[in-house]
Amino acid sequence: MLDCYQQVYCANTMERSSLTQILHSIIIADALASPLDNLSAEHIHNVFGTIHDYTDPTPALKHKLHVWKKPGLYTALSQYCIILSAINAQLTTYSHKHILNFISSLGDSSSILRHPQGFLQHLNSPYDAPTAELLICIPTLFFLHKQNANSIIHFILNHNINATVCVSSLFVYILLEQIIMRQFIALDGAVLQQTAETTLQFTHTHSSAIFENGGNPQNIIEAAKDLYSMMMQLPLGNNLTHFTSYCLPFANRWSKNAYTRLTVNHPFTLLPMALYCIQTFEKELLLSSSLHQGGKTSLLVPLVALIATALYGGDVLPKNLIDTIVNKKRILQLLESLQNNSLAMSYLTEFFQNEKKLTQKEHEELESKLKHIASKRPPSKKSQDAYKDMTQHVVESWTKLDKAKWKKERRKR
């Protein structure tokens, strides 16, 4: 196995087509899964049956229409991955300042970035919560011209300093690096054990750099030990119930909540769940099957998509999803420019100026839906009518009680 962290290597040695394909899979998975985020598996099945297309979540939202998202429209997570990929492609090593400067140059980011969650709400300072958004952004590191340990650590800790997030992000990076370099061509227990062992070694070897970048080396090493222990006997071949009961204790050690399922937003739940999906489901149905697991689908499905696409290529992406995603033409143009290493900053700026229009249009559609629902509600009763109904109910109730009492007294006579 190559010790890639002791040497500098060039992103050009990797296939740019593979990297852009992974980015494309993240965007498509995000657009598919985000509208159905936080719905249970049972609710998704009962309302929609089997899902293979971008789906309007309205029938499943009931009285929570305010969380509606436009089907087929990707969110801030994909938008940020696009920014990272495009700017990293022009850099030697990662610079968080370059990312923040570009976002600042666009003006009000709230009018562009759609439904930001986790660290995306706190880009100016490191986030410190065990959420899995950063795992989805890890492939963008491979667009850098050179990579080394300090650059990887700088990237991770500028976004999230939580120990479980750090080691899970490292795990995904090391796994992807080996897949892209074609040292791994399938996921099995041995591959995951080797990746976890390398992750643990990395945290020991680079503890000084972790500290210098604002991380807590001791906590991160302890989290890496737990991830290593989890991966040592990860029961991928078992049913989901057994798999869940095996994984949950590792996540619960690092959470204030006692989780009961693997589809919650925590890196020590979503990472093994993604690996389980990839190992269990047919590659052509991976996105749909992962979506049907419910829960934090906005992160689970993109995580499945990016790892599976690295393994299997474009076979993971259904043609109907590629063809019907919102803003298809601009996305494909951007990906082609990235692949050819010819993406100009002026085009990137233009791309995100157009994103403002998409964000505004989604907002207008939501407002229209909310007004439509409000117009269907029965008119509320005036306070006097409500008081009259209440007093009438009270009088009727007391009348019934009095009548029952009178009958009882009459029997005694």
N, C-alpha and C positions, 0 to 999 in steps of 0.2 A: 504493500500500500504506500502511495506517495505521501511523504510528509510535506504537504503543500504549504504549511505554515512556517517552515524554515527556509522557504525559497520564494522568490517573486516570479509570478508567471503572468502571461499576457492573456487577456480575454479573447484576443484574436485567435488563440489556439483552439478555442471552443467554437462550435458552430453557432454563429449569430442567429441562424434560423431556429435553432432549438430554444434559444433565449427568448426570441420574439414570440415563438409559439407558446411558451410557458406564460408570458405576459398576456397573450391573447386568451389563454384558458382562464386566467384569473378574472379578466374583464367579463367574459361570458358567464362564468360561474357566479360571479357577483350579481350580474343582471338577472340571472335565473333565480337565485336563492334569496336575495335581500328582501324582496316583497313578501316572502313567507316567513321571515325571521321571527323566532320565538313562538311559533305555533307548534303544538304537540304533533307527534307522528299520527296519533289517532284522529286528531281534528283535520289534519291535511288529507288523510285518506277518506274520512267521512264526507268532507265537503267537495273534494276535487277528484277522488279516485286516483288513477295513475297519471302523473304529470310528466309530459315530455316537451312541453313548450313553455315560453314565458307566460305566466299566469297572473291575471288580475286578482289580488288578494281580497277584494271587497266582500265577497260572500262569506269569508271566514273571519272577518274583523268584528262583526256584530256592532257593539257600541264603542269600538276603538278605531273608528275610521280616521282619527287624527294621525295615526301611525302609518297610513297608506303610503305606498311607494309605487311609482310607475313601473309596470312590468316591462322587462327588456331594457331598462335604463340602469346603468352601473352607478355606483355610489362613490363617496369620497375615498374609500379604500382603493379602488381601481384608479381613480384620478391621481392619487398620491403615488401609486406604483408607476404610473406613466411619467410623472415628474421625476421620480427617482431614476428610472431607467434612462430617460433622455439626458438628464444632467450628468449622471454617472458615466454615460458613454463618452463624455467629453473630458472626464477627469482621470488623473492617474490614481489617486487614492480618495477615499470618501471625505467630503467636506460638508458638514451640516449647514454651515453658513451659506454656502451656495444655494442650497435648497430653500432656506428661509428667505434669502434675498429674492429668489425668483417668485415665490409665492407672494411676497410683499409687493413686488412690481406689478402684480395683477390687480391690486386694489383690494376691495372688500372681499375676503376669501369666503365669507358666509353666503355670498351671492353666487359662488362657483361650486364649492365643495358641498356635496349633497349627503346629508345624514351622517356626519362624522361621528365616530365612536372611539372610545379608548384614548390612546395617545394622540389621535388626530384632533382632539379637542384641546390639546396642550402642547403644541409643536414648539413653543418657545422655551420650554423647560422639560427635563426628563419626566416621564410619567412613572408612577410607582404603584401599579396595581396588577394583579395576576390575570391579565386578559390577553387574548391570543392574536390580536390584530397584527402585531409585528411579524409573526411567523409568515404571514402572507406576503410581506414586503421583502423577505430575504432573497428571492431570486434576482432582484434588481441589483444586488451587489456584484453579480457576475458581469454586468455591463462595464464595470471599471476596467481601465487598461491594465492596472496592476492591483494585486491584492496581497495583503499580509495580515498578520495577527492584529497589529495596532489599528489598521483600517477597519477590520471586522468588529473589534471591540468598540471602537469609536462610534461606528454606525449603531450598534445595538444599544449602548448605554446613553447615547444622545436621544434615544426614543423612549426607552423603558429600562429602569434600573432594578425592577423586580427580579429576584433570583430565579424563579421558575420560568419567567419569560426569557431571561438571558440564556439559560442552558437549553431550553427548547429551541430557541432561535439558532444557537450554535449547532444543535443536533440537525436541524433542517438544512443549515448551510453545508455541513460536512456530508450529509446524505446526498444532497443535490450535486455537490462537487464531484463525488465519486460516480454518481449516475451520469452526469454530463461528460465526465472523462471516460465513461464506459468501463469503469472497473466493476460496477454493479449493474446487472441487467435484469434483476428481479429482486423483490423484497422477500426475505425469509428471516428466520430467527438469527442465523449467523451474521447476516448483513446488519441487522438492527443492533445486535450485541457489539459488533465491531465499531459501529458508528457511535454507540453510547460510550464505549471504552475510550475512543478518540476524543469525544467531548469532555470526558472526565480528565483525561490527560491534558487537554488544552487549558482547562481552568486552573490546574496546578502549575503548569509551565508558565502561564501568562498572568499569574495573580497580581504581579506588580503593575502591569498595564491596566488590569481591571480596576485596581485601586486608584491609579492616576486618572482614570476616566470617570471616576465618581461612583464606581460599583463597590459592593461589599464582598471581597474575595471569599471570606469565610462562609457567608450565606450561599454564595454562588457555587462553591465547591460542595457544600452539603446538598444543595439541590441537584447538582450533577451526580452525586452518589445515589440519590433516590431515583433519578431518571435511569441511571445505570442498572440499579436493582430491578426496576420495573421491566426494562428491556431484556434482562437476562433470561427470564422465563415467560415472556409475553405469550399468552395462549391464543395466538391468531387462529388456530384451527378449531377452536371451541365455539359453542354458540354464544350469542351476544350476552345472555344473562351471566354465564360463567365468566366471560371476558370482562364484563362490567364489574362484577364483584372482585375480580383480581386487581383491576386498575384503580378503583376508587380510593382505597386506603392511601395510596401514594399521593393522590390529589388532596385528600382531606387533611393530610399532615401540613399542607401549605395553604390552607383556607380556613377562614373563620366560620364558614358554612359547612354543614355535613351534606355533601352531594350524594344523590341517589341515582344519578344517570351521567353518562359521558357526553351528553350534548349541551352541557352548560359552558359558559365562556370562561374557560381556564385552560392554560397550555397543557397541564398534565391530564386533562380529560379529552380535549379536542385532538391533540396529537395522536394518542393511541387509537382514538375513534377513527381518525382519518386513515391510519395504517390498517385498521380492521376492515374498513370499507374497500380499500384498494385490494386487499388480500381476498375478500369475500365475493365481491360483485364482478360481473362481466365488464370489461373495459368500455364497451360500447354503451353501457347503461350506467356507468359510474356516477355521472352527475345527477341523473334522475333518482337512482337508488339512494345516494347520499342525502339528497333533498328530502326523501321520504322518512329519514330518521328523525326529522323534526328538531326542535330546540334551536340552538344557535347556528342556523343554516347559513347565515351570511358569512360565517367564518369557516365552518366545517366544509362546505362544498368547494370554496376556492382553495382550501388547503389540500383537499383530495385532488382537485383539478391540477394544481401545479406539480405535485409529486408524480401523479399518474402521467401527466403529459411529458415530464422529464423521462419517465420510463418507457412509455408507449408511443409518444409522438401525437400527431393530430388525430389518431383514431379515437381518442377520448372525446373529441368535440363533435357533437352531432351537427350535421349540415344545416338543419332547420334553425338551430340556435345561432349559427354563424350568419345565416342569411337574413334573419329577422331582428337582430339586435338594433337598438336605437343608435343612430349615428354611425352606421356600418361603414359607409364610404370613407369618412374621415379617420376612423380607427384603422382601417386597412392601409390607408395612405401613410399614417403615422408609423405603423408597424413595418411597412416596407422601407421607409426612410431609416428607421432604426436598424433594420437588418443590413442595409447597405452602408450604414455608418455615415449617412448624409443628412441627418436631421438638423436643420438650422434652428437656432433659438427663436428667430422671427416666426417660423412656422409653429413652434411650440406655443408661443404667446398667442398667435392667432387661433390655435386649437382651443385654448382655454378661454379666450374671449367668446368663442362660440358656445362653450360650456355654460356660460351665464344664461344664454337663451334657453338652453335645455332645462336648467334649474328653474328658471322663471316659469317656463311652460308647465313643468311638473307641479309647481306651486299653484298655478292657476287651475289646473285640473283638480287638485285636491280641494281648493276653495269651492269649486263648482259642485263637487260631490257633497261637501259638507252643507252647502246651501240647499241642495236637492233633498238631503235627508231631513234638514230642519223644516222644509216646506211640507213634508209628509206627516210630521208630528201633529197630533190633535191639539187644538188651541187650549192653552192652560186656563183653568177656571179662575175667575176673579176671587179675591180673598173673601168677599161677602158670600159668594156661592159656596166656597169651601167651608166657611164657618157654618152656613146653613145646613150643609150635608152632614157635618160633624155633629151638630146639636140634634139633628133629626135622628141620627144613628144612636146617640146617647139616650134620647127619650124612648126610642123603640126598645132599646136594650133594657132600660129600667122597667118599661111597661111589661115586658116578658117576665122579668124577675118578680115583679109585683103580682102578676097573674099566677105564677107558679106558687108563690108563697100563700096567696089567697086560697088556692085549691087545697094546699096541704093543711091549712087551718080548718077548712071546711070538713075534711075527712075526719079530723079529730073530734068534731062535734057529733 
